[in-house]
Amino acid sequence: MSFSANTFLAVSRQILVYGGSSVVSFGIFGSVMILLIFSRKPLNENPCSKYIRANAILSLFFLPFYFLPTILTHGLQINVLAFNTSFCKFQSSYAGFTITSIFIINCFIFFDRYVISSRSVRMRSYSSKHIAQTLITIGLCIAFGLIGIPAAIFYENIPLGPNGSYICASRSNRFLLCVAMIYFPILEGILPFILAVVFWLLTRKQVRTVHNKDLVRRLDRQITRMYLFQILINTIASAPFAIINLYRSLPLKTARTQDQENTVQSFRLLGLWLFYVQYCTDFYIYLAVSNEIGKQAVEVLCFWCRQRITSITYNHEMTSLRAGTKTSTQY
């Protein structure tokens, strides 16, 4: 049993390292593509594009600046999060702020999708770029105030044992319990799924009652469908990590054996990897669901290829010209 538990833990660490590196690579590429695609017409004319670009920016920086140190700490066991207290506080605050901000912005997207399908002109007026910008600013402030600041206050380097090692963790057990038993299970598990179902039912009902079907444009319908799939994937990806954190926080009558602790830690590492998958899948979900996104992606990549070929050709011609000039000068 000891061998199998240790092997399971070692395999889980390797999955986190190699799978996590793939998540970071695909996530950065996907976030950049989202920013480029939703900055082009006609997608940038939709108010929802501001929410989508905001989430893409958050994911773009979150994956390399937080997930990579997490891979080093839990996968390669290089505890970079405990290098110094300031870095520990920053990482904890940054993680809580980003995860919460993306959740809040997703709620705003659902609101935007709901009002855009309304028959009421007044309701549809709430779907605007100005309101989107205002809500994004408010959402970021709420996330920083509710999660970012408390995390920066409570998290610090705590001695792990008599060997002089440290771990970046909260010095408040109450804050840890709130995160494990309320934050992850509700905000990252149950609530997004409930919101997705509720807004899908409400939006579907409103679309059916709209007499002028052109009122709900094809692009808006595609964006609504994209986000329903995205939230479903996000809920599936975050559920295992929320469940294992909840289990680890429950009081036990008897302490777990080393084999049991290794098994729990293995599932936690796998859940951790799966949790971060949701921050790299947005672009690929959009690509699979929306024809417009696929068309725009092809145009962006073709434009980049043309620019690259032009740059290489120009550099080659300039090099040849300099070489020819140098040869004629020698003669």
C-alpha positions as CSV (number, residue, x, y, z in Angstrom):
1,M,0.0,0.0,0.0
2,S,2.8,2.4,0.9
3,F,4.5,1.9,-2.5
4,S,1.2,2.5,-4.4
5,A,0.4,5.6,-2.4
6,N,3.9,7.0,-3.0
7,T,3.8,6.1,-6.7
8,F,0.3,7.8,-7.0
9,L,1.7,10.9,-5.4
10,A,4.8,10.9,-7.7
11,V,2.6,10.4,-10.8
12,S,0.3,13.2,-9.7
13,R,3.2,15.6,-9.4
14,Q,4.4,14.7,-12.9
15,I,0.9,15.3,-14.3
16,L,0.8,18.7,-12.5
17,V,4.3,19.6,-14.0
18,Y,3.7,18.5,-17.6
19,G,0.0,19.0,-17.7
20,G,0.3,22.4,-16.0
21,S,3.0,23.5,-18.4
22,S,0.7,22.6,-21.3
23,V,-2.2,24.6,-19.6
24,V,0.1,27.7,-19.3
25,S,1.2,27.4,-23.0
26,F,-2.3,26.9,-24.4
27,G,-3.8,29.4,-22.0
28,I,-1.4,32.2,-23.0
29,F,-1.9,31.6,-26.7
30,G,-5.7,31.4,-26.2
31,S,-5.8,34.6,-24.2
32,V,-3.8,36.5,-26.8
33,M,-6.1,35.2,-29.6
34,I,-9.2,36.3,-27.6
35,L,-7.7,39.8,-27.2
36,L,-6.9,40.1,-30.9
37,I,-10.2,38.6,-32.1
38,F,-12.4,40.6,-29.8
39,S,-10.6,43.8,-30.7
40,R,-11.6,43.5,-34.4
41,K,-14.9,44.4,-36.0
42,P,-17.7,43.3,-35.7
43,L,-16.9,41.6,-32.3
44,N,-15.4,44.7,-30.7
45,E,-18.7,46.6,-31.3
46,N,-20.5,44.2,-29.0
47,P,-20.6,45.5,-25.3
48,C,-19.9,41.9,-24.2
49,S,-16.5,42.1,-25.8
50,K,-15.3,44.3,-23.0
51,Y,-16.1,41.6,-20.4
52,I,-14.5,38.9,-22.6
53,R,-11.3,40.9,-23.1
54,A,-11.1,41.7,-19.3
55,N,-11.3,38.0,-18.5
56,A,-8.7,37.3,-21.2
57,I,-6.3,39.8,-19.7
58,L,-6.8,38.4,-16.2
59,S,-6.1,34.8,-17.4
60,L,-3.1,35.9,-19.5
61,F,-1.2,37.2,-16.5
62,F,-2.6,34.8,-14.0
63,L,-1.3,31.6,-15.7
64,P,2.4,32.5,-15.9
65,F,2.6,34.7,-12.7
66,Y,0.7,32.4,-10.4
67,F,0.2,29.0,-11.8
68,L,3.9,28.5,-12.8
69,P,5.1,29.2,-9.2
70,T,2.4,26.8,-8.1
71,I,3.7,24.1,-10.4
72,L,7.2,24.7,-9.1
73,T,6.0,24.5,-5.5
74,H,3.7,21.5,-5.6
75,G,5.0,19.7,-8.7
76,L,8.8,20.0,-8.6
77,Q,8.7,20.7,-4.8
78,I,10.7,23.9,-5.2
79,N,8.9,26.1,-2.6
80,V,9.2,29.4,-4.4
81,L,6.0,30.7,-2.6
82,A,7.9,30.7,0.7
83,F,11.0,32.6,-0.5
84,N,9.9,35.7,1.5
85,T,6.8,36.9,3.2
86,S,6.1,39.7,0.7
87,F,6.1,37.4,-2.2
88,C,3.8,35.0,-0.3
89,K,1.3,37.8,0.5
90,F,1.4,39.1,-3.1
91,Q,0.8,35.7,-4.6
92,S,-2.1,34.8,-2.3
93,S,-3.7,38.2,-2.7
94,Y,-3.2,38.1,-6.5
95,A,-4.7,34.6,-6.8
96,G,-7.8,35.4,-4.8
97,F,-8.3,38.7,-6.6
98,T,-8.0,37.2,-10.1
99,I,-10.2,34.1,-9.4
100,T,-12.9,36.3,-7.8
101,S,-12.7,39.0,-10.5
102,I,-13.2,36.4,-13.3
103,F,-16.2,35.0,-11.4
104,I,-17.8,38.5,-10.9
105,I,-17.2,39.4,-14.6
106,N,-18.9,36.2,-15.6
107,C,-21.9,37.2,-13.6
108,F,-21.9,40.5,-15.4
109,I,-21.8,38.7,-18.7
110,F,-24.8,36.6,-17.8
111,F,-26.6,39.9,-16.9
112,D,-25.6,41.4,-20.3
113,R,-26.8,38.3,-22.1
114,Y,-30.1,38.5,-20.3
115,V,-30.9,42.1,-21.0
116,I,-29.8,42.0,-24.6
117,S,-32.6,39.4,-25.3
118,S,-35.3,41.5,-23.6
119,R,-38.2,43.0,-25.4
120,S,-37.9,46.1,-23.3
121,V,-35.9,48.9,-24.9
122,R,-34.9,50.2,-21.5
123,M,-33.6,46.7,-20.5
124,R,-31.6,46.4,-23.6
125,S,-30.0,49.8,-23.0
126,Y,-28.2,48.3,-20.0
127,S,-26.1,46.4,-22.5
128,S,-23.6,49.1,-23.5
129,K,-19.9,49.6,-23.5
130,H,-20.1,52.4,-20.9
131,I,-22.0,50.2,-18.5
132,A,-19.7,47.3,-19.2
133,Q,-16.6,49.4,-18.4
134,T,-18.2,50.7,-15.2
135,L,-19.2,47.2,-14.0
136,I,-15.8,45.8,-14.7
137,T,-14.2,48.6,-12.6
138,I,-16.7,47.9,-9.8
139,G,-16.1,44.2,-10.0
140,L,-12.4,44.5,-9.7
141,C,-12.7,46.8,-6.7
142,I,-15.1,44.3,-5.0
143,A,-12.7,41.4,-5.6
144,F,-9.7,43.3,-4.3
145,G,-11.6,44.5,-1.2
146,L,-13.3,41.2,-0.3
147,I,-10.6,38.7,-1.1
148,G,-7.4,40.4,-2.2
149,I,-6.8,42.6,0.9
150,P,-7.8,39.9,3.5
151,A,-5.5,37.4,1.8
152,A,-2.6,39.8,1.9
153,I,-3.3,40.4,5.6
154,F,-3.6,36.8,6.7
155,Y,-1.2,34.9,4.5
156,E,2.5,34.7,5.5
157,N,5.4,32.3,5.7
158,I,4.7,29.9,8.6
159,P,7.3,27.5,10.0
160,L,6.5,24.0,8.8
161,G,8.6,22.1,11.3
162,P,11.8,22.0,13.3
163,N,13.9,21.6,10.1
164,G,13.6,25.3,9.3
165,S,11.4,25.1,6.3
166,Y,8.4,27.4,5.7
167,I,5.1,27.3,4.0
168,C,3.0,30.1,2.5
169,A,-0.3,29.7,4.4
170,S,-2.9,31.7,6.3
171,R,-2.2,32.3,10.0
172,S,-6.0,32.5,10.5
173,N,-7.7,29.1,10.7
174,R,-11.1,30.8,10.4
175,F,-10.1,32.4,7.1
176,L,-8.9,29.0,5.8
177,L,-12.1,27.3,6.8
178,C,-14.1,30.1,5.0
179,V,-12.1,29.6,1.9
180,A,-12.3,25.8,1.9
181,M,-15.9,25.4,3.1
182,I,-17.6,28.5,1.5
183,Y,-15.5,30.2,-1.1
184,F,-14.5,27.2,-3.3
185,P,-17.6,25.0,-2.9
186,I,-20.0,27.9,-3.5
187,L,-18.3,30.6,-5.6
188,E,-16.3,28.1,-7.7
189,G,-18.6,25.1,-7.7
190,I,-22.3,25.4,-7.1
191,L,-23.1,29.1,-7.8
192,P,-21.7,29.3,-11.3
193,F,-23.7,26.3,-12.4
194,I,-26.9,27.6,-10.8
195,L,-26.4,31.0,-12.5
196,A,-25.7,29.3,-15.8
197,V,-28.9,27.3,-15.6
198,V,-31.1,30.2,-14.3
199,F,-29.9,32.7,-16.9
200,W,-30.1,30.2,-19.7
201,L,-33.8,29.4,-18.8
202,L,-34.6,33.1,-18.5
203,T,-32.8,34.1,-21.7
204,R,-34.4,31.2,-23.6
205,K,-37.8,32.2,-22.4
206,Q,-37.3,35.8,-23.5
207,V,-35.9,34.9,-26.9
208,R,-39.0,32.7,-27.5
209,T,-41.3,35.6,-26.7
210,V,-39.6,38.1,-28.9
211,H,-41.7,38.6,-32.0
212,N,-38.8,40.1,-34.1
213,K,-36.2,37.3,-34.1
214,D,-33.7,39.7,-35.7
215,L,-33.8,41.7,-32.5
216,V,-31.5,39.0,-30.9
217,R,-28.7,39.0,-33.4
218,R,-26.9,35.9,-34.6
219,L,-23.7,37.1,-33.0
220,D,-25.4,37.7,-29.6
221,R,-26.9,34.2,-29.7
222,Q,-23.4,32.8,-30.4
223,I,-21.9,34.7,-27.5
224,T,-24.6,33.5,-25.2
225,R,-24.1,29.9,-26.3
226,M,-20.3,30.2,-25.9
227,Y,-20.6,31.4,-22.3
228,L,-23.1,28.7,-21.3
229,F,-20.6,26.0,-22.5
230,Q,-17.7,27.9,-20.8
231,I,-19.4,28.0,-17.4
232,L,-20.4,24.4,-17.7
233,I,-16.7,23.4,-18.3
234,N,-15.5,25.8,-15.5
235,T,-17.9,24.1,-13.1
236,I,-16.8,20.6,-14.0
237,A,-13.1,21.7,-13.7
238,S,-13.4,23.4,-10.4
239,A,-15.6,20.9,-8.6
240,P,-12.9,18.3,-7.8
241,F,-10.6,20.9,-6.2
242,A,-13.5,22.3,-4.2
243,I,-14.5,18.9,-2.9
244,I,-11.0,17.8,-1.9
245,N,-10.4,21.1,-0.1
246,L,-13.6,20.7,1.7
247,Y,-12.7,17.1,2.7
248,R,-9.3,18.1,3.9
249,S,-10.8,20.9,6.1
250,L,-13.3,18.5,7.9
251,P,-12.3,17.6,11.4
252,L,-11.2,13.9,11.8
253,K,-11.6,11.7,14.9
254,T,-8.3,10.0,14.1
255,A,-5.4,11.3,12.2
256,R,-4.8,10.1,8.7
257,T,-1.9,7.6,8.1
258,Q,1.0,8.6,5.9
259,D,-0.5,6.5,3.0
260,Q,-3.9,8.1,3.4
261,E,-2.3,11.6,3.5
262,N,-0.3,10.8,0.3
263,T,-3.5,9.6,-1.4
264,V,-5.4,12.8,-0.4
265,Q,-2.5,14.9,-1.5
266,S,-2.4,13.1,-4.9
267,F,-6.1,13.8,-5.5
268,R,-5.5,17.4,-4.4
269,L,-2.7,17.8,-7.0
270,L,-4.9,16.4,-9.7
271,G,-7.7,18.6,-8.7
272,L,-5.4,21.6,-8.6
273,W,-4.3,20.9,-12.2
274,L,-7.9,20.4,-13.4
275,F,-8.9,23.6,-11.6
276,Y,-6.5,25.7,-13.6
277,V,-7.6,24.1,-16.9
278,Q,-10.6,26.4,-16.9
279,Y,-8.3,29.4,-17.4
280,C,-7.0,28.1,-20.7
281,T,-10.1,26.7,-22.4
282,D,-12.1,29.9,-23.2
283,F,-10.6,30.4,-26.7
284,Y,-11.0,26.8,-27.7
285,I,-14.6,26.6,-26.4
286,Y,-15.4,29.7,-28.5
287,L,-13.7,28.1,-31.5
288,A,-15.7,25.0,-31.2
289,V,-19.1,26.7,-30.6
290,S,-19.0,29.8,-32.8
291,N,-18.4,30.0,-36.6
292,E,-17.6,33.7,-36.3
293,I,-14.8,33.1,-33.8
294,G,-13.3,30.5,-36.1
295,K,-13.5,32.9,-39.1
296,Q,-11.9,35.7,-37.1
297,A,-9.1,33.3,-35.8
298,V,-8.2,32.3,-39.3
299,E,-8.0,35.9,-40.4
300,V,-5.8,36.8,-37.4
301,L,-3.4,33.9,-38.0
302,C,-3.3,34.6,-41.8
303,F,-2.5,38.3,-41.1
304,W,0.3,37.3,-38.7
305,C,1.7,34.8,-41.2
306,R,1.7,37.5,-44.0
307,Q,3.4,40.0,-41.7
308,R,6.0,37.3,-40.7
309,I,6.7,36.4,-44.3
310,T,7.0,40.1,-45.3
311,S,9.4,40.7,-42.4
312,I,11.6,37.7,-43.3
313,T,11.6,38.7,-47.0
314,Y,12.5,42.3,-46.2
315,N,15.3,41.2,-43.9
316,H,16.7,38.8,-46.5
317,E,16.6,41.4,-49.2
318,M,18.3,44.0,-47.0
319,T,21.0,41.4,-46.0
320,S,21.6,40.6,-49.7
321,L,21.8,44.3,-50.6
322,R,24.3,45.0,-47.8
323,A,26.4,42.0,-48.9
324,G,26.3,43.2,-52.6
325,T,27.3,46.7,-51.5
326,K,30.2,45.4,-49.4
327,T,31.5,43.3,-52.3
328,S,31.4,46.1,-54.8
329,T,33.2,48.4,-52.4
330,Q,36.0,45.8,-52.0
331,Y,36.5,45.8,-55.8
